[in-house]
Structures are given as structure tokens and as C-alpha cells.
Amino acid sequence: MLEGTERTANMRKIFYTFCIVISFLTTTVYASPSTLPTIQSDAKNFDFATGEWILTGNVIAQTEVWKATADYVRVHPINLTIQASGNVTLTIKGIFIQADQVAFNNQQQVANLSGNIKIAFDAIRATASTGTYHLQSKTSDLFGAVTLSPSSGGFINSRSAHFALTDRRVTFTSPIEFELYKEYSGSGISGHALSGEYSINDEKAIFSQVNYHPIPSGIDTSVDTLSYSSK
């Protein structure tokens, strides 16, 4: 009887821990940390060698605010570490995140994302190879062929980008390739820059050390700073 009670308590702890990693964005704005999800999977097993619970097959966790899915999840109830893999997705009020793998460390409050990362919100699209999300600072860092696709069209390519979700601003800290357009127009700019940032709210980009040309045709121009709004 005691063994069954302890197992039930452990399972509740597992489910709450899993809630943390799959809701690493919801706790910033959209949902209360006390909101617990309903969780289901095809199978649940305990690995005595590693001390981890294993959830496999159609793992789904959801509340009225968000929904998360994965194919395979390992949870360590003592260390509060989680590893999810296989079509890991998170959907929250217009925000969609997808990755091949997500690893979460509760002590560091950091979620590590890897493999075919896709983020979509407010008609903004971003892709990357690897990345991190920091729960306390509400920031995300993406690495490896990062592409930001603004709603007005075009792209901003970089090897790394820093997302500040509170003020909805993206900072690019490596050489940039860009192509941006005015809304409802075929005109725009294309070029390269050493660094820059993009304001999601204003749909405005600011680049430094820029070489660019107007679209559809124009002469290449080099400037120290370039400000461009899609509106």
C-alpha cells in the first residue's frame, strides 16, 4: 500500500516537472506557474539504472492556455532534469515552437533546444540549428544558420541571434545577410551588415557597417548605419 502511495506521489512530481520544460514560455506571460497540465502517453516506465521515468508514444500535455507534444520523454524526479525528443512542439496563444530535442535543467532554469528549431508568432518566422531559452531573463539565443522571416517578406540571415521576448526585439551579433520589403510593395533593400537588430513591434531593422542596394534596382551603397521600416 505504501509503495503504491509513493509511486503516485512520484508520478505527480514527474508530471509537474515535465510541465516546467514544455511550458518554458508560458510562465513568462501567458499562464500561471501553478497551472498544471493534463498529461497522457502511450506508455510509462521507470528506469532503475538511471532513476528516470520514461514516457513514450504520443506524449501530450495541455491546459486551457497551451499544448505540448513529444514522442519520447525522460524525467529525473530528483535532479529535476528532463529530455524530450521526437517532434517536440509547444503551442501558446499564437506562438509555435518546434525542435527535435529539448533538454531542461531546473537548477539552471535553462531549456536547451536542438535540431530543426522553428519559432512562429505574429506572422514572424525564425529557424535555427540549436538554441537556448532562459526562464528567468525571458530571453532566447539561437545559433547555426539562423533565419528571421518578417511578416512583410524577405529575410535576415545570421549565425546567431538574441531574442528578448519582453520588449520583442531581436539582436544579431554576427555578419548578416538581409533582404527586406515594404508592406504591399515590391520595393525593398538587399545587402550585408556586420551587426543589427529588428523590432517586432515596429517592424523596423537597424544595421551597422552596411553594404546594400535598393530593390528592384539600385546602386550599391556603403553606410555606417542603416534604418529600415517595413511599414
Disulfide bonds with the S-S distance in Angstrom:
none
